[in-house]
Amino acid sequence: MKQTVKELLDDESVFMLTAEQVCSILNMGKTTVYKLLRSGDIPGTRRIGKSFRVRKKDIVDFLEGKR
C-alpha cells in the first residue's frame, strides 16, 4: 500500500527515502529530482548501486529551507 506524503513524513520507522518518494514529496518530476540528487543540491543523498536514497530528515530540512 502506497503511503501519502503526510503519512510518509510522519512515519518514524522510515529513515531513508527512494528517489520516487522524494518526487512525490517535492511534487517534482523524476528528471528534476535526479538532477538535484546528482548535483548534491539535496543533502543526505546516498548511492546504493544504481539507486539513490535520501535521509528523510534532509528532505524535511530542504523543504523548510534550512539548507
C-alpha positions as CSV (number, residue, x, y, z in Angstrom):
1,M,0.0,0.0,0.0
2,K,1.4,3.4,-1.0
3,Q,1.6,6.0,1.7
4,T,0.5,9.6,1.3
5,V,3.2,12.3,1.6
6,K,1.9,13.2,5.1
7,E,2.0,9.5,6.2
8,L,5.4,9.1,4.8
9,L,6.8,12.1,6.6
10,D,5.1,11.3,9.8
11,D,6.1,7.6,9.8
12,E,9.0,7.3,12.3
13,S,10.0,3.9,11.0
14,V,11.0,5.4,7.7
15,F,14.6,6.8,7.8
16,M,15.6,6.7,4.1
17,L,13.5,7.6,1.1
18,T,13.7,6.4,-2.5
19,A,14.0,8.9,-5.4
20,E,10.4,8.1,-6.3
21,Q,9.3,9.0,-2.8
22,V,11.3,12.3,-3.0
23,C,9.5,13.1,-6.3
24,S,6.1,12.7,-4.5
25,I,7.2,14.8,-1.5
26,L,8.6,17.6,-3.6
27,N,5.9,17.3,-6.3
28,M,8.6,17.3,-9.0
29,G,9.3,15.1,-11.9
30,K,11.8,12.3,-11.9
31,T,14.3,14.1,-14.2
32,T,14.4,17.2,-12.0
33,V,14.8,15.2,-8.8
34,Y,17.6,13.1,-10.3
35,K,19.4,16.2,-11.4
36,L,19.1,17.6,-7.8
37,L,20.3,14.3,-6.3
38,R,23.3,14.0,-8.7
39,S,24.3,17.6,-8.2
40,G,24.2,17.4,-4.4
41,D,21.6,20.2,-4.1
42,I,19.5,17.8,-2.0
43,P,21.7,16.9,1.0
44,G,21.9,13.4,2.6
45,T,21.9,11.6,-0.7
46,R,23.5,8.1,-0.8
47,R,24.0,5.9,-3.8
48,I,23.3,2.2,-3.3
49,G,24.3,0.6,-6.5
50,K,22.4,2.5,-9.2
51,S,19.7,3.6,-6.7
52,F,19.5,6.8,-4.7
53,R,18.4,7.0,-1.1
54,V,17.9,10.3,0.8
55,R,17.6,10.7,4.6
56,K,14.1,11.8,5.4
57,K,15.4,14.5,7.8
58,D,17.3,16.1,5.0
59,I,14.2,16.3,2.8
60,V,12.3,17.9,5.6
61,D,15.2,20.4,6.1
62,F,15.3,21.0,2.4
63,L,11.5,21.8,2.4
64,E,11.9,24.1,5.4
65,G,14.7,26.0,3.6
66,K,17.3,25.0,6.2
67,R,19.8,24.1,3.6
